[in-house]
Amino acid sequence: MRRALKLIALAVLMLAICRATSAIHDAKVSADLARIWEQREAQRLEAVQAIRETEDADLKRLGLTD
């Protein structure tokens, strides 16, 4: 009986460790995805700005805007 209780306690401890490890991993992956999202958003905004500047320069060159 005592051995069974020890095995149950060990199993509960292992389950808790697995869940904690999973939570840590999930948090790390979430942080990585957030960082990647922010980088891509910054790159997108830079690209949009570059396109606008190019379009503005082309319109001025063609005399279609002031």
BAVEX-734854 format. One record per residue (C-alpha): x, y, z; residue number from 0. Coordinates in pm, 1 decimal. Layout:
// residues N
R     east    north       up titi
R        X        Y        Z  NUM
...
//
This chain:
// residues 66
R     east    north       up titi
R      0.0      0.0      0.0    0
R    278.7    236.2     92.2    1
R    458.1    169.6   -234.5    2
R    137.8    243.3   -429.6    3
R    107.5    580.2   -254.2    4
R    467.9    663.2   -340.4    5
R    406.1    573.0   -704.3    6
R     91.9    786.5   -711.3    7
R    280.1   1075.9   -554.3    8
R    558.2   1036.3   -809.5    9
R    307.8   1028.9  -1094.8   10
R    139.0   1345.4   -966.1   11
R    478.2   1514.4   -933.6   12
R    575.5   1412.5  -1287.6   13
R    242.7   1542.3  -1421.2   14
R    297.5   1875.1  -1246.0   15
R    648.7   1899.9  -1392.7   16
R    517.1   1821.7  -1741.7   17
R    246.3   2086.3  -1712.7   18
R    492.9   2344.9  -1584.0   19
R    733.2   2264.4  -1867.5   20
R    450.9   2291.8  -2117.2   21
R    342.3   2627.9  -1975.4   22
R    698.3   2761.3  -1995.1   23
R    730.3   2638.5  -2353.8   24
R    395.2   2791.3  -2450.2   25
R    495.4   3125.6  -2300.0   26
R    825.9   3121.8  -2488.8   27
R    659.0   3034.5  -2819.2   28
R    397.5   3302.8  -2761.7   29
R    667.6   3561.9  -2694.1   30
R    857.3   3453.1  -3007.0   31
R    543.9   3481.4  -3219.0   32
R    466.6   3825.8  -3077.7   33
R    820.5   3942.1  -3157.7   34
R    798.1   3804.0  -3512.4   35
R    458.1   3969.3  -3560.5   36
R    595.8   4305.3  -3445.8   37
R    894.1   4273.7  -3681.9   38
R    671.9   4188.8  -3977.6   39
R    435.2   4474.0  -3896.7   40
R    729.0   4716.4  -3882.8   41
R    856.3   4583.4  -4217.0   42
R    509.3   4618.9  -4367.9   43
R    481.9   4977.9  -4249.6   44
R    826.0   5056.0  -4393.8   45
R    724.2   4902.4  -4726.2   46
R    399.9   5100.7  -4735.8   47
R    590.4   5421.0  -4660.4   48
R    844.9   5346.8  -4934.5   49
R    564.5   5283.4  -5183.6   50
R    394.4   5611.4  -5089.1   51
R    718.9   5803.3  -5127.1   52
R    781.6   5643.7  -5466.7   53
R    428.3   5718.1  -5580.6   54
R    454.9   6079.5  -5461.1   55
R    787.3   6123.0  -5642.9   56
R    642.2   5973.3  -5961.8   57
R    337.0   6199.8  -5947.4   58
R    556.4   6508.3  -5895.8   59
R    784.9   6402.4  -6178.7   60
R    484.6   6369.3  -6408.2   61
R    351.5   6705.4  -6292.0   62
R     30.3   6554.9  -6158.1   63
R     68.9   6698.4  -5809.8   64
R    217.8   7002.1  -5644.4   65
//
